[in-house]
Amino acid sequence: MQHDEFIGQVQSRAKLSSRGDAERATRAVLETLGQRIPEGLAENVAAQLPHEIGEHLRRVIVAGGQGTGERFGRQEFITRVAERAGVDEQHAAYLARVVFEVVGEATSGGLMGKIRKSLPEDLEWLVTAGSRGKARE
């Protein structure tokens, strides 16, 4: 998947008014994900995404191989996405679902399963919920 297609999919599925909003949502979700998952996994995911989009994951990788993998749950994940994207938390949760759905389509080799397994149970639903249907409370 190319950069423009990725951002277009996020914009369309999230019903965002501009490509800039889709870029901002993508950056917010992937930077937050990059803080939460192990460094090696973040690099593997980034390598399969369009370069500009993969950089959002790489940007938060800790130098020297120390790794990321901060420990925080669903509420903190959503709060960080909301702050980065400049949206309320309910919308941030939906944006995360959309971005994860598009990442899943843009990657292969079971990476989304590996992401899901690296997250606590309360965060797994963001990875698997998709852009349709109601969010789990």
N, C-alpha and C positions, 0 to 999 in steps of 0.2 A: 504494500500500500504506500502510495506517495503522500507527501506532506499535505498537499491541497485536498486530496481525497479524505485523508484522516480528519482534518479540520472541518471539511464540509460535512462529514458524517456526524461529528460532534455538534456542529451548528444545527443541522437538520433535526437530529433526534432530540436534542435538548430544546429545540424551538427558540434558539437564540437569535437576536435581531442582527448581529453582525459577526463577521469572521473574527474581529478583535475580541469579542466576548468568548467565542469558541477557543481562541488561542489562550486567553486568560484562564478559562476553565481547565483546559488541558494542562497548562503549566501548574496551576494550583494543585490539581489532583496528583500529577506525577511527581512534583517536588515533595509533596507530603508522603506519597508512597515510597519515594526514595529514602526518606528519613526512617520509615518504618520497617522496611524489609532488609535482609542481609545484603551487603555490598555486592557480592558475587552475583546474586540473583538480580539486583538492580542493573548491573552491567549486562547480564544476559538479555534482559528485557529491552534495555536501551539499544543493544546491538541489532535487534530485529525491527525496531521502529525507524521511521524516517529520521535522518540525522538530527534535524532541528528539534524534533520532538523527543528523541532519546536523550538529548542534552539536558532536558528538565530532570531526568533521573540522575544523570551523571553529576549535575551541579551540586548535589547534596552529599555525594560520596565523600567520606572522610579520607583525607590524604594518608599515605603510608600504610594502606591496607588495614587500618584499624577497624573498618567496617562501620556500618550505620546500624540498622536494626534497633532503633530506640524503642522502648517499650511504652506504648500507649494504646488505649482502646478506641472504641467507636466514637465516643463523644469528643475526645481530643482530636482524632483524625478529622472529623467533620468541622470542628472549630477551626483547625488550621486551614482547611480548604476554604471555608467561609471567609476567613481573614485575607487569604491570598487572592481570592477571586472577587472580593468586595460584594458578597451576597449574604443573605441570611442563611442560617444553618439548615433549614428545610431544603432550600434550593441547592445548597452545597452538597447535601446527601444525594440529591437527584443527579447533579452534575457528576459526582463520583461514579454513580451507577452507569451513566452514559459513557464516560471516558473508559471505564473498565470494559464495558461491552465492546467498544471500538478497539481497544488494545487487544482484547481476546481475538478479534477478527484479523488483526494485523500481525499477530504472532503465531508461532507454531511450536511443536515439540512439547506440548503440555505445560507451557510457561504459566498459563493462568492457574492451572492446578497447583503448581509450585508456589505461586503467589498466595493462593488461598490457604495452602497448608502452612505457610509461614506466618499467617495472621491469627490472632486470637479469634475464637468463635464469634464474638460479638461484632467483628469486622468482616467476617467471611461473607455475610449477606450482601455487602456492597459489591463484591467481586462477582457474585452469581446472580444478583437480582435483575440485571438488565434495565433497559430504558422503559419497558412497559410494565404495567401492573402497579400495585400499591407497594410502598415500602413497608418492610417489617418494622414494627416499633420495638 
